[in-house]
């Protein structure tokens, strides 16, 4: 499958861009439903969406370029060509969380409540967006003889692995894990909605962050293209720190609620 889906005149539409746009659209639809369950204003969701999308993409690209700067030193114009791939999920987290936090502070709304509201759409959009790696033939793992191994064209294989044809589809593992998290979040949200005593807000969001980071911690160990921090894989270091910080914040918020 080629990277270009179709063209209109001189304008080309890439599969990567279409998949990214589809993931955003699905996230918006899911969050529109979720905001109604929380009985909040659609206008607030619309504002957060319009601000979070460009900030999430921007920080996802900045993060990726920063940790892979050696790939762009000789060709800086490639930095703007995001349709060639290169978006880091941890960078997207930074952009989206920062946007929601700043907006909530300015408009005096609950950051944690709105983080919970957008979580289902965020995780489902992430599951769909991972398929952009399939089109670009990146974010794959070590060679494998498993029946679900993905064929990688010769020119996309890393040095030293040219003799192998099939590799672990780590993008598929991450997509499947995100899809499972989505169902967990939806079920948890439904159970919470049935309870009279509501738990501390932010629980859904922190649960998502912890579960995703735990999965990424394992999946990252299979990848061939990991950014390194010395002898450690950067994504695993970030995921480990994120798990502990999220768990600490969750416990702190529960204790704070109990003192009220």
Secondary structure, DSSP 8 states (H G I E B T S, - for coil): --SEEEEETTEEEEHHHHHHHHHHHHHHHHHHHHHHHTT--HHHHHHHHHHHHHHHHHHHHHHHHHHTGGGTSS-GGGGG-GGG----HHHHHHHHHHHHHHHHHHHT--HHHHHHHHHHHHHHHHHHHTTHHHHHT-S-BSB--STT-EE--GGGS-TT-TT--EE--HHHHHHHHHHHHHHHHHHHHHHHHH-SS---TTHHHHHHHHHHHHHHHHHGGGBSS--EETTEEHHHHHHHHHHHHHHHHHHHHHHHHHH-
